[in-house]
Amino acid sequence: MKYARLIFVFPLFILGPLASESDPIVHIHEGPIRGTTLTSIRSNRPFFAFMGIPYAKPAVGELRFKSPQPAEPWSGLRNTTKEGPSCPQRNFLTHAYFGEEDCLFINVFTPKISLGADGAPAAVMVWIHGGDYILGSGDRAVYGPDFLVDEHVVVVTFNYRLGVLGFLSLQNREVPGNNGMKDQVLALKWVKRNIDKFGGDPSNIIIFGESAGAASVHYHLLSPMSRGLFHRAISESGSALNPWAYQTPDASVKLAFELGEKFGAKTVDPGKVLEVLKAVEPEKLVHFLSTGLLQPKADALIGPTLDTKAASDEVFLPDTPMNIINSGEFLKIPYITGINNEEAILVTRTMKPFLWLLRPVVNIFELALPFYTGEKIPKAYDMAVEVKNEYFNNSRPLLLQYIDVITDLFFTNGVYCTAQKHAALSSSPVFSYEFAFDGTANVFKTLAGGANLPGACHADEIPYLFRVEMLKVDLEPGTPEYVTSVRMAKLWTNFAKTGYPTPEPDPLLQNASWKPISKSNFPYLSIDTDLKVRYSLNNGHAAWWARLYNNYIPDASPCWPFRSS
């Protein structure tokens, strides 16, 4: 079964307003910057925006494929009234190339700068965008901060290197890998150092993200490099345990040498490969990687990997995510991780032309299982019968049956295992949720070709947390969509401020009491037209897969599809 990476992040070209003498000015460690004032579309209240602030030196020339370096200081007043360029990528729908290598910029949105005599600093919410590690940016055309800033928090977004430029690994000291993740670490260090200048609390920082951004959040919980930089975390529809979120060292080297051969270095010498790739135009690197999008791969096209060959102080991932979690050597802080109930609607456009082929595949499902599970299965036929009975022996249309199984294999299993294992080994609360609301703002499933399908697609929760300006999403007061958005913003900002999403009874939240996971109980919050605490995530399929593996592949797990590092 092909896993199509249809995570939609679009080019964000928003020109900021022109600076004026009345615009806000703050003095950060690198130098003075001038921002601008925006108005919340929801509350009509003003807030301050500082956009396109460099947090790293441009990763160009000799710094291409290198760990990021902090931005150089400046002496004059720098205008930060519009976003910086996105990192090199292709628009998924039009395939048009855009972006620049000089793309490591950060944006800060704050309800207030001056705290006053009795004012307390605000909680800080740092967003890490998704896009399968090949697409996206922190621009407000998709991630408008209005709804969150209205809840009196500081919101930070930023860009990080993508694709080959961000995740090339030769598994050696020269290019160990994970530069895109190290960009994220440097951005978090920038926030820790500067956020008090924007009215933010450096002792109360939460990181949150969706899809690859959610997996990135999880990686920061696992990485020793990220220690001390944040205090709470939220992962929306992604985990380091998902098969698309981790690239094995062998796969990363194989990709690097394929790139070298493509651009004239057919060699086994990593130094020669590096020399060639440093001279290739970014657009060509982006184009090469995009040709892999429809390869029948269950694992990552490119992304985080082991980087143990790096200098000791530059190792981001010293072991596999599964090994780090099992060892208990991860950051034990309040954590929310959850899914959307029909994540795999995102592959609808890819699957529809092949519906005629899907029914025969069901009948020989035992041949597909090793691809899904990464295992040679001694009793593949018997295991396939159980999978067919669980997913395909019902009245749902065949397309939805496949969406269910793909949702579980590529999203739910990893997220469920992450929540369960973190909760078992951490003294801090771990919460889980399922976003199931199906409203007019579920625009990503429309873009995926699944507008008429029930449920919430991958990324469909984003327009309820952020103002998605480029898609003209309009949430009218009094509608279920508006109520869901206000509730989501409240839950997320409650957690940012207190470490609990429902710290006290609240009529807006229907007085729901969202309980953390325990060793014996897995409650989760169902976010739908109503908020309800339930106990069988995604109809119990995650727990069902765990039992299935135990019966047929007892030395493996649905938590981790890789049999080696």
C-alpha positions in Angstrom: 0.0 0.0 0.0 1.5 3.3 -1.0 1.8 6.0 1.7 1.3 9.3 0.0 2.7 12.2 1.8 -0.1 14.7 1.4 0.6 17.0 4.2 -0.5 20.4 2.9 1.6 23.4 3.7 1.6 26.2 1.2 3.8 29.1 0.1 3.2 32.0 2.4 3.8 35.3 0.8 2.4 38.0 3.2 3.8 41.5 2.9 3.8 43.2 6.3 2.6 46.7 6.9 5.1 49.5 6.4 6.9 50.6 9.6 6.1 54.0 11.2 7.5 56.0 14.1 4.7 54.7 16.3 5.5 51.1 15.8 6.8 49.1 18.8 10.5 48.8 19.4 12.3 46.2 21.6 15.9 45.6 22.3 16.8 41.9 22.0 20.3 40.5 22.6 21.2 40.8 18.9 20.1 44.4 18.6 17.1 46.7 18.4 14.1 45.8 16.3 11.0 47.6 15.1 7.7 45.6 14.9 4.2 46.5 14.0 0.7 46.4 15.4 -2.0 44.0 14.2 -5.6 43.6 15.1 -7.2 40.3 16.1 -9.9 39.2 13.7 -11.8 37.6 16.6 -11.6 40.1 19.5 -10.7 43.2 17.5 -8.0 43.9 20.1 -4.5 45.0 19.0 -1.4 42.9 19.4 2.2 43.4 18.5 4.0 41.5 15.8 7.8 41.2 15.2 8.4 39.1 12.0 11.4 38.0 10.0 13.9 38.2 12.9 17.0 36.3 12.0 17.8 33.7 14.7 20.8 32.1 12.9 23.4 33.0 10.3 22.3 32.3 6.7 23.0 28.6 6.1 24.6 29.3 2.8 28.0 28.7 1.2 30.3 26.8 3.6 27.5 26.7 6.2 25.3 24.6 3.9 24.8 21.2 5.6 26.4 22.5 8.8 24.9 22.9 12.2 23.2 26.4 12.6 25.2 29.3 14.0 23.6 32.1 16.1 22.7 35.2 14.2 25.3 38.0 14.2 24.4 41.1 16.2 23.5 44.4 14.5 23.8 48.0 15.7 21.1 49.9 13.8 17.3 49.6 14.2 16.1 46.6 12.2 12.6 46.5 10.7 10.8 43.3 11.5 7.4 44.1 10.1 7.1 41.2 7.6 8.1 37.6 7.5 11.4 36.4 6.0 11.6 34.0 3.0 10.5 30.4 3.4 13.1 27.7 3.2 13.4 26.1 -0.3 10.5 23.8 -1.2 7.8 23.1 -3.7 4.1 24.0 -3.5 2.4 20.6 -3.2 -0.5 21.5 -5.4 1.2 23.6 -8.2 4.6 22.1 -7.8 6.1 25.6 -8.2 9.5 26.0 -6.5 9.9 28.9 -4.0 12.0 29.9 -1.0 15.6 30.9 -0.3 18.4 29.3 1.6 18.7 32.4 3.8 15.4 31.4 5.6 16.1 31.0 9.3 13.8 33.6 10.7 11.5 33.7 13.7 8.3 35.6 14.4 6.9 36.8 17.8 3.3 37.9 18.5 2.5 39.3 21.9 -0.6 41.0 23.5 1.7 43.3 25.5 5.3 44.3 25.8 5.4 46.5 28.9 4.3 44.5 31.9 3.7 47.5 34.3 4.3 47.5 38.0 2.1 44.5 38.8 2.0 42.7 35.5 3.1 39.1 35.2 4.9 37.8 32.1 2.8 35.7 29.7 3.1 32.0 28.9 5.0 31.4 25.7 3.7 29.1 23.0 6.3 28.1 20.3 4.8 26.5 17.2 6.7 24.0 15.1 5.1 23.7 11.6 4.5 20.4 9.9 5.0 19.4 6.3 6.8 15.9 6.2 10.1 17.7 6.8 10.0 18.9 3.2 7.3 21.7 3.2 6.1 24.6 5.3 7.0 27.7 7.2 5.9 29.6 10.2 4.1 32.3 8.3 0.8 33.7 9.5 -1.0 33.0 6.2 -1.7 29.6 7.6 -0.7 30.1 11.3 -2.3 33.4 12.2 -1.9 33.8 15.9 -5.1 35.8 16.6 -7.1 33.1 18.5 -4.2 32.2 20.9 -3.0 35.8 21.5 -6.5 36.6 22.5 -6.0 34.2 25.4 -3.1 36.4 26.7 -0.2 34.2 25.6 2.9 35.0 23.5 3.0 33.0 20.2 6.2 32.3 18.4 6.6 30.7 15.0 9.7 30.1 12.9 11.2 28.4 9.8 13.7 25.6 9.9 15.7 23.9 7.0 13.8 21.3 5.1 14.5 18.4 2.8 18.0 17.7 1.7 19.2 21.1 3.0 17.9 20.3 6.4 18.3 16.5 6.8 21.1 15.3 4.6 23.2 12.8 6.5 26.4 11.1 5.5 26.6 9.4 8.9 30.0 11.0 9.5 31.5 13.9 11.5 31.3 16.2 8.6 27.5 15.8 7.9 26.0 13.7 10.7 22.4 14.8 10.0 19.5 16.5 11.7 20.4 20.1 10.9 16.7 20.9 10.6 16.2 19.7 14.2 19.3 21.6 15.3 17.7 24.7 13.7 14.7 24.2 15.9 17.0 23.9 19.0 18.7 27.1 18.1 15.3 28.8 17.7 14.3 27.6 21.2 17.5 28.9 22.6 16.7 32.3 21.0 13.3 32.2 22.6 14.7 31.4 26.0 17.2 34.2 25.7 15.0 37.0 24.3 11.3 36.3 25.0 11.2 38.4 28.2 11.7 41.5 26.0 8.3 40.7 24.4 6.4 40.2 27.7 6.9 36.5 27.7 8.0 34.2 30.6 11.2 32.3 29.8 10.4 30.0 32.7 7.0 29.0 31.1 7.6 27.9 27.5 5.5 25.3 25.7 6.3 23.8 22.3 3.6 22.5 20.1 3.3 21.3 16.6 1.3 19.3 14.0 2.3 16.3 11.9 6.1 16.6 11.3 6.0 19.5 13.8 4.3 17.1 16.3 7.0 14.5 15.8 9.6 17.3 16.2 8.0 18.2 19.5 8.3 14.5 20.6 12.0 14.4 19.4 12.7 17.4 21.6 11.4 15.5 24.6 13.9 12.7 23.7 16.9 14.8 22.8 19.5 15.8 25.3 20.3 18.8 23.2 16.9 20.3 24.0 17.0 20.0 27.7 16.1 23.1 29.7 14.6 25.0 26.7 10.8 24.4 27.4 8.5 23.2 30.1 5.4 21.7 28.4 4.6 20.1 25.1 1.7 19.3 22.7 2.0 16.9 19.7 -0.9 17.1 17.2 -1.1 14.0 14.9 2.5 13.0 15.1 5.1 11.1 17.1 8.8 10.1 16.7 7.4 6.5 16.7 5.4 7.0 13.5 7.1 5.3 10.6 7.2 8.4 8.4 9.0 10.4 11.2 12.3 8.5 11.4 14.9 7.6 8.8 17.3 4.8 9.5 21.0 5.6 9.2 21.4 3.1 6.3 18.5 4.8 4.5 20.0 8.3 5.0 23.3 7.3 3.6 21.7 5.5 0.7 19.7 8.7 -0.2 22.9 10.8 0.1 24.8 8.6 -2.4 21.8 8.5 -4.7 21.9 12.3 -4.7 25.6 12.3 -5.3 25.2 10.0 -8.3 22.4 12.1 -9.7 24.6 15.2 -9.7 27.8 13.7 -11.0 29.5 11.9 -8.1 29.1 8.2 -8.6 31.4 7.2 -5.8 31.7 5.6 -2.4 33.6 8.6 -1.1 31.3 10.7 1.2 33.7 13.6 0.9 33.3 13.8 -2.9 29.5 13.5 -2.5 29.5 16.4 -0.1 31.7 18.5 -2.4 29.3 18.0 -5.3 26.1 18.6 -3.3 27.4 21.9 -1.8 27.5 23.3 -5.3 24.0 22.1 -6.5 21.3 24.7 -6.8 18.6 24.4 -4.1 15.9 24.1 -6.6 17.5 20.9 -8.1 17.8 19.4 -4.6 14.2 20.1 -3.9 13.1 18.7 -7.3 15.1 15.5 -6.8 13.5 14.8 -3.4 10.0 15.6 -4.7 10.3 12.7 -7.2 10.3 10.3 -4.2 6.9 11.5 -2.9 5.0 8.7 -4.6 7.5 5.9 -3.9 5.8 2.9 -2.1 7.7 3.5 1.2 6.3 3.1 4.7 9.2 4.9 6.3 10.6 8.4 6.0 11.5 9.9 2.7 13.9 12.1 4.6 13.9 13.3 8.2 15.5 12.9 11.7 18.0 10.1 12.1 20.7 9.0 14.4 23.6 11.5 14.4 26.0 9.8 16.7 29.0 10.6 14.5 28.6 14.3 15.3 30.9 16.0 17.8 29.8 15.1 21.3 28.1 18.5 21.9 26.3 18.4 18.6 24.5 15.0 18.9 20.7 15.6 18.7 19.6 11.9 18.6 22.0 9.5 20.4 19.7 6.4 20.0 16.5 5.4 18.3 13.3 7.0 19.7 12.1 3.6 20.9 15.3 2.9 22.8 15.3 6.3 24.5 11.7 6.0 25.6 12.2 2.5 26.9 15.3 3.6 28.9 13.2 6.4 30.5 15.9 8.9 29.5 13.4 11.5 28.1 12.1 14.8 29.4 9.3 14.2 31.9 7.1 17.2 31.7 3.3 17.8 31.2 2.5 16.5 27.7 -0.6 16.3 25.4 -0.5 14.0 22.4 -3.5 13.1 20.2 -4.9 12.4 16.8 -7.7 13.3 14.3 -10.2 10.6 14.0 -9.8 10.1 10.2 -6.2 11.2 9.6 -5.7 9.2 6.4 -8.4 11.1 4.5 -5.3 13.0 3.3 -4.6 10.1 0.9 -8.0 10.2 -0.7 -7.0 12.0 -3.9 -4.2 9.4 -4.4 -6.4 6.3 -3.6 -9.5 7.2 -5.6 -8.1 6.3 -9.0 -7.1 2.9 -7.7 -10.4 1.9 -6.0 -10.7 -0.9 -8.6 -7.5 -2.4 -7.3 -8.2 -2.1 -3.6 -10.7 -4.9 -3.3 -8.4 -7.5 -4.7 -5.7 -6.3 -2.3 -8.0 -7.1 0.6 -8.2 -10.6 -0.6 -4.4 -11.1 -0.6 -3.8 -8.9 2.4 -1.3 -11.3 3.9 1.1 -10.2 1.1 0.8 -6.5 2.2 1.2 -7.0 5.9 5.0 -7.4 5.9 5.1 -4.0 4.1 3.0 -2.4 6.8 4.7 -4.1 9.7 8.3 -4.2 8.6 8.4 -7.9 9.5 8.5 -11.3 8.0 5.4 -12.9 9.6 5.4 -16.6 10.2 1.6 -16.8 10.2 0.9 -13.9 7.8 -2.3 -15.5 6.4 -3.9 -15.9 9.9 -2.9 -12.4 10.9 -4.3 -11.0 7.7 -7.6 -12.7 8.3 -7.9 -10.9 11.7 -7.0 -7.6 10.1 -9.6 -8.1 7.4 -12.2 -9.1 9.9 -11.4 -6.0 12.0 -11.3 -3.4 9.3 -13.1 -4.8 6.2 -15.9 -6.8 7.6 -18.4 -3.9 8.0 -20.7 -1.8 5.9 -18.4 1.2 5.5 -17.4 2.0 1.9 -14.1 0.4 0.9 -12.3 3.7 0.7 -13.2 4.5 4.3 -12.1 1.0 5.4 -8.7 1.7 3.9 -8.6 5.1 5.5 -9.2 3.5 8.8 -6.4 1.0 8.6 -3.9 3.6 7.2 -4.9 6.1 10.0 -4.1 3.5 12.6 -0.8 2.2 11.1 0.7 5.5 10.2 -0.7 7.7 13.0 -2.7 6.2 15.8 -0.4 3.3 16.8 2.7 5.6 17.3 0.7 8.3 19.1 -1.0 5.7 21.4 2.3 4.0 22.2 3.9 7.4 22.9 1.2 8.5 25.3 1.1 5.1 27.0 4.8 4.7 27.5 5.4 8.3 28.6 2.6 8.1 31.1 4.0 4.9 32.5 7.5 6.3 33.0 6.8 9.9 33.9 5.6 11.5 37.1 4.2 14.5 35.1 0.7 14.2 33.6 0.2 12.9 30.0 -3.0 13.7 28.3 -4.5 12.3 25.0 -7.3 13.5 22.7 -9.1 12.7 19.5 -10.2 15.6 17.3 -13.4 14.4 15.6 -15.2 17.7 14.8 -16.5 17.8 11.2 -17.3 21.3 10.3 -17.0 23.8 7.4 -13.5 24.8 8.6 -12.2 21.3 7.9 -10.6 22.7 4.8 -7.7 20.3 4.6 -9.9 17.3 3.9 -11.5 19.3 1.1 -8.0 19.9 -0.4 -7.3 16.2 -0.1 -10.3 15.4 -2.2 -12.4 14.0 0.8 -14.9 16.8 1.3 -17.8 14.4 1.4 -16.2 11.9 3.8 -17.1 11.9 7.5 -14.6 12.9 10.2 -11.5 15.1 10.6 -8.6 14.7 8.2 -5.0 15.2 9.0 -4.4 18.9 9.8 -8.1 19.7 10.0 -7.7 21.0 13.6 -5.4 23.8 12.5 -8.1 26.3 11.4 -9.6 26.0 14.8 -6.4 27.0 16.5 -5.0 29.5 14.0 -6.4 32.0 11.6 -5.8 30.4 8.2 -5.9 33.6 6.2 -4.8 32.2 2.9 -7.7 29.8 2.7 -10.2 32.4 3.7 -11.5 30.3 6.6 -14.3 32.2 8.3 -15.6 31.2 11.7 -18.9 33.0 12.3 -19.8 33.7 16.0 -22.5 31.4 17.3 -21.7 28.6 14.9 -20.4 25.2 16.1 -17.2 25.9 14.2 -16.7 29.1 16.2 -17.5 27.4 19.5 -15.0 24.6 18.7 -12.3 27.1 17.9 -12.8 29.0 21.1 -12.8 25.8 23.1 -9.6 24.6 21.4 -7.8 27.9 22.1 -8.9 27.7 25.7 -7.8 24.1 26.2 -4.4 24.7 24.6 -3.7 28.0 26.4 -4.9 26.6 29.8 -2.3 23.9 29.4 0.3 26.4 28.4 -0.4 28.5 31.5 -1.0 25.7 34.1 0.1 22.3 32.8 -3.6 21.2 32.9 -6.1 21.7 30.0 -9.1 21.8 32.3 -7.7 23.2 35.6 -11.2 24.1 36.9 -14.8 23.7 35.9 -15.6 26.0 32.9 -19.0 26.2 31.3 -17.3 27.1 28.0 -15.6 23.7 28.2 -18.9 22.0 29.3 -17.3 21.6 32.7 -15.2 18.7 31.2 -12.5 17.2 33.4 -9.8 16.0 31.1 -7.9 13.3 33.1 -4.3 12.3 32.5 -3.4 8.7 31.4 -2.4 6.2 34.1 -0.8 2.8 34.0 -4.2 1.2 34.2 -6.4 3.7 32.4 -6.3 5.5 29.0 -8.8 8.3 29.1 -8.9 10.8 26.2 -10.9 13.9 25.4 -13.1 13.6 22.3 -13.2 17.0 20.8 -16.4 17.1 18.7 -19.6 19.2 18.8 -19.4 18.3 22.5 -16.4 17.6 24.7 -16.5 14.1 26.2 -14.0 12.0 28.1 -13.8 8.5 26.6 -11.7 5.4 27.1 -11.2 3.6 23.8 -9.0 5.7 21.5 -10.0 5.4 17.9 -12.5 2.6 18.6 -9.9 0.6 20.5 -7.8 -0.1 17.4 -4.5 0.9 19.0 -4.9 -1.5 21.8 -6.2 -4.1 19.3 -3.0 -3.9 17.3 -0.9 -4.4 20.4 -2.8 -7.6 21.1 -2.4 -8.7 17.5 1.3 -8.3 17.5 1.6 -10.1 20.8 -0.2 -13.1 19.2 1.7 -13.2 15.9 4.9 -11.2 16.3 5.6 -11.2 20.0 9.2 -10.0 19.6 8.0 -6.9 17.7 5.6 -4.1 18.4 3.2 -1.8 16.5 4.9 1.0 18.3 8.1 0.8 16.3 8.2 -0.6 12.8 11.9 -0.6 12.4 13.8 -3.8 13.2 17.2 -2.1 13.3 18.5 1.4 13.8 
